[in-house]
C-alpha cells in the first residue's frame, strides 16, 4: 500500500473517531419528524412509488435525498402507525424508525466526502501530506457537526458527495484533448453527478461556479474558457430544478422579505464576517443564531462591520493577486462562490430565523481545505509548520467530539440552543413539540407561548389550543384557535377545533358554523363532516322540542 493510500485510510479513521458516538444518538425534534414521520412516503398507509418523490415536490425539492431515505426505509421498515401509542392530543409518542440506521447515513457520506476531497486535493496539488491536512480540516471542523450529527443533515453530505465527485470528474476530463472520447465521457459523467448533487440539495447549484473558480485560478486561460462554456451548460440544466423548487410547499408558505440589492450586499458581507469568526473561533455553536435579515439590518453597526470586512476582503484579494498566489485566490473564490446561492435567495431553509447556519458551510469549507493543502505544499519543509497544523487539528477534533454531544437528544440540543440564543423561537417551538410527545403539557404550553411571543405562527397557537381542548379548557382553546385562524384563515383543522371549543362552551350554532367552514375547506374530512351532521341533527331536535314547548305553553 502506497503512502498516499495509507494517508487516505488514516484520514477516514481519524474522522470516524470524532463522530463515533453519533449513530447511538436519538432523532431530534428539528425537521427529522417533518422529513420522515410526516412525509407522505412514510405516513401514508399506501406504498409509495420512488418515482413519485421525483414528480411531486415536498418542502424543499431534493428527490435524491428522499430517495435514499425511501430505500433505507424499505430495507429497515418503520413500525406500523397502529402499533405506536399516541398522546391525548393525537401525537405519536415516539419515532417509528431506527435512529441508528438513519444516523449512519450522513456519517457514511461525510466519510466518503473526506475521501473524495482528499483525492481531489491530491490531483490539484500533487502533495499527499498537504491534501491529508486539508481534507482532515474539512472532515473534523466543529462547523461540520451540524451536518453530520443531524439526520436531516443528509441533504448536505449527500449533495456534497455528488458535488465533489462532479468536480473531480470534470477536472480529470480537462486533462484530455477536448475532442477525445474520454473527454466527452467524463464530461457526461460529471454532468450527471452535478444533477444528482443539485437534486440532493438545491444550494449545490453553486457547484459549477465553484468549479469555474478552480479553473480560472489554477488552469491556463484557454482551458478555462473551454471549461466555462461547459460549466454554463450545468447552470442551464439546473434552472428547471430551481423552478420546481420554488413551487414547493416550503417556498409557498415562507414569507419573503423584500430586500434591495444594497441590503443583500450588506447581509452577504455580514454573513461572511460571521462565518469567518466562527471558522477561526468555533465556540458557542448552535442551531439558531437569531441573525434574521431584519435583525441584522436594524443593527446600528452593521454597515460599519460590512464596510470593514469588505475592505479586509478586498485588500486580501489585492495582496494575493499582486503576489500571484493563485492557490489562495482559488480557495477564497471557491468559499465565497459556494455560498452565493444562499446570499441571492433570502427564503432558503432557516433564513426566516437566522440568515446564517452551520450547515450552510458544509460545501464552502472545501475552499479552505484547498488553501491549506497548497499552503503546506509550499511551506511544509519549514520547521514547525506541520507541527502547528497538527496541534490545530487536534484542538478542532476535540472541540468537534464534544460538540457532537449536544445532538444526542432533543432536550439537550434545544436547551443548548437557548443558551446560545435565548430568543430562539425555533428552539421553543420544537421543545413544545417534544414535551407534547412526553405529555408534559404545562411545559409544552410554556414553550409554545414563548415561541409565539417571539415569532407568532398559526401552528403554535393551534398546538396551544389543542392542548387546552384536551384538558377541556374550552375558553382558552377557543381563544387560541381564533388567534391561529387570524394568521391562517384557510386551516380546516383550526375551524374544526374551534367548532369543538364552541360545542364544549355550549354554543351549538357557532359550533355548527365552524364545522361547516371546516367541511367547506376539506370536504373529504370525515371528522368535520360527521361533527357537522351531529350538531345539525342536535339543533333540529332542540328546535323541534322548543317549538313543542312553545305550543304547550300557549295552550
NORCORQUI-V301567 format. One record per backbone hydrogen bond with DSSP energy under -1.0 kcal/mol. NH is the residue of the N-H (numbers start at 0). CO is the residue of the C=O. If there is no record, write none. Layout:
BEGIN
nh=[NH | NH]
co=[CO | CO]
END
This chain:
BEGIN
nh=[5 | 6 | 7 | 8 | 9 | 10 | 11 | 12 | 13 | 14 | 15 | 16 | 17 | 18 | 19 | 23 | 24 | 25 | 29 | 34 | 35 | 37 | 41 | 42 | 43 | 51 | 54 | 55 | 61 | 63 | 65 | 66 | 67 | 68 | 69 | 70 | 71 | 72 | 73 | 74 | 75 | 78 | 82 | 83 | 86 | 89 | 92 | 101 | 102 | 103 | 106 | 107 | 108 | 109 | 110 | 111 | 112 | 113 | 114 | 115 | 116 | 117 | 118 | 119 | 120 | 121 | 122 | 123 | 124 | 125 | 130 | 131 | 132 | 133 | 134 | 135 | 136 | 137 | 138 | 139 | 140 | 143 | 144 | 147 | 148 | 152 | 153 | 154 | 155 | 156 | 157 | 158 | 159 | 160 | 161 | 162 | 163 | 164 | 165 | 166 | 167 | 168 | 169 | 170 | 171 | 172 | 173 | 174 | 175 | 179 | 183 | 184 | 185 | 186 | 187 | 188 | 189 | 190 | 191 | 192 | 193 | 194 | 195 | 196 | 197 | 198 | 200 | 203 | 204 | 205 | 206 | 209 | 210 | 211 | 212 | 213 | 214 | 215 | 216 | 217 | 218 | 223 | 224 | 225 | 226 | 227 | 228 | 229 | 230 | 231 | 234 | 235 | 236 | 237 | 241 | 242 | 243 | 244 | 245 | 246 | 247 | 251 | 252 | 263 | 264 | 265 | 266 | 267 | 268 | 269 | 270 | 271 | 272 | 273 | 274 | 275 | 276 | 277 | 278 | 279 | 280 | 282 | 291 | 295 | 296 | 297 | 298 | 301 | 304 | 305 | 306 | 307 | 308 | 309 | 310 | 311 | 312 | 313 | 314 | 315 | 316 | 317 | 318 | 319 | 320 | 321 | 322 | 324 | 325 | 328 | 329 | 330 | 331 | 332 | 333 | 334 | 335 | 336 | 337 | 342 | 343 | 344 | 350 | 352 | 353 | 354 | 359 | 360 | 361 | 364 | 365 | 366 | 368 | 369 | 370 | 371 | 372 | 373 | 374 | 375 | 376 | 377 | 378 | 379 | 381 | 384 | 387 | 388 | 389 | 390 | 391 | 392 | 393 | 394 | 395 | 396 | 397 | 398 | 399 | 400 | 401 | 402 | 403 | 405 | 406 | 407 | 412 | 413 | 414 | 415 | 416 | 417 | 418 | 419 | 420 | 423 | 427 | 428 | 429 | 430 | 431 | 432 | 433 | 434 | 435 | 436 | 437 | 438 | 439 | 440 | 443 | 444 | 445 | 446 | 447 | 448 | 449 | 450 | 451 | 452 | 453 | 454 | 460 | 461 | 462 | 463 | 464 | 465 | 466 | 467 | 468 | 469 | 470 | 471 | 472 | 473 | 476 | 477 | 478 | 479 | 480 | 481 | 482 | 483 | 484 | 485 | 486 | 487 | 490 | 494 | 495 | 496 | 497 | 498 | 499 | 500 | 501 | 502 | 503 | 504 | 505 | 506 | 510 | 511 | 512 | 513 | 514 | 515 | 516 | 517 | 518 | 519 | 520 | 521 | 524 | 528 | 529 | 530 | 531 | 532 | 533 | 534 | 535 | 536 | 537 | 538 | 539 | 540 | 541 | 542 | 543 | 544 | 545 | 546 | 547 | 548 | 549 | 550 | 551 | 552 | 553 | 554]
co=[1 | 2 | 3 | 4 | 5 | 6 | 7 | 8 | 9 | 10 | 11 | 12 | 13 | 14 | 16 | 20 | 21 | 407 | 27 | 30 | 31 | 32 | 38 | 38 | 39 | 48 | 50 | 51 | 59 | 198 | 61 | 62 | 63 | 64 | 65 | 66 | 67 | 68 | 69 | 70 | 71 | 95 | 79 | 80 | 90 | 86 | 84 | 97 | 98 | 99 | 102 | 103 | 104 | 105 | 106 | 107 | 108 | 109 | 110 | 111 | 112 | 113 | 114 | 115 | 116 | 117 | 118 | 119 | 120 | 121 | 126 | 127 | 128 | 129 | 130 | 131 | 132 | 133 | 134 | 135 | 136 | 140 | 141 | 143 | 144 | 149 | 150 | 151 | 152 | 152 | 153 | 154 | 155 | 156 | 157 | 158 | 159 | 160 | 161 | 162 | 163 | 164 | 165 | 166 | 167 | 168 | 169 | 171 | 172 | 176 | 179 | 180 | 181 | 182 | 183 | 184 | 185 | 186 | 187 | 188 | 189 | 190 | 191 | 192 | 193 | 194 | 196 | 200 | 201 | 202 | 203 | 205 | 206 | 207 | 208 | 209 | 210 | 211 | 212 | 213 | 214 | 219 | 220 | 221 | 222 | 223 | 224 | 225 | 226 | 227 | 230 | 231 | 232 | 233 | 237 | 238 | 239 | 240 | 241 | 243 | 244 | 247 | 248 | 259 | 260 | 261 | 262 | 263 | 264 | 265 | 266 | 267 | 268 | 269 | 270 | 271 | 272 | 273 | 274 | 275 | 276 | 280 | 289 | 291 | 292 | 293 | 295 | 298 | 300 | 301 | 302 | 303 | 304 | 305 | 306 | 307 | 308 | 309 | 310 | 311 | 312 | 313 | 314 | 315 | 316 | 317 | 318 | 319 | 323 | 324 | 325 | 326 | 327 | 328 | 329 | 330 | 331 | 332 | 333 | 338 | 339 | 340 | 347 | 349 | 349 | 290 | 356 | 357 | 358 | 360 | 362 | 363 | 364 | 365 | 366 | 367 | 368 | 369 | 370 | 371 | 372 | 373 | 374 | 375 | 378 | 381 | 383 | 384 | 385 | 386 | 387 | 388 | 389 | 390 | 391 | 392 | 393 | 394 | 395 | 396 | 397 | 398 | 399 | 402 | 403 | 404 | 408 | 409 | 410 | 411 | 412 | 413 | 414 | 415 | 416 | 420 | 423 | 424 | 425 | 426 | 427 | 428 | 429 | 430 | 431 | 432 | 433 | 435 | 434 | 438 | 439 | 440 | 441 | 442 | 443 | 444 | 445 | 446 | 447 | 448 | 449 | 450 | 456 | 457 | 458 | 459 | 460 | 461 | 462 | 463 | 464 | 465 | 466 | 468 | 467 | 471 | 472 | 473 | 474 | 475 | 476 | 477 | 478 | 479 | 480 | 481 | 482 | 483 | 487 | 490 | 491 | 492 | 493 | 494 | 495 | 496 | 497 | 498 | 499 | 500 | 502 | 501 | 506 | 507 | 508 | 509 | 510 | 511 | 512 | 513 | 514 | 515 | 516 | 517 | 521 | 524 | 525 | 526 | 527 | 528 | 529 | 530 | 531 | 532 | 533 | 534 | 535 | 536 | 537 | 538 | 539 | 540 | 541 | 542 | 543 | 544 | 545 | 546 | 547 | 548 | 549 | 550]
END
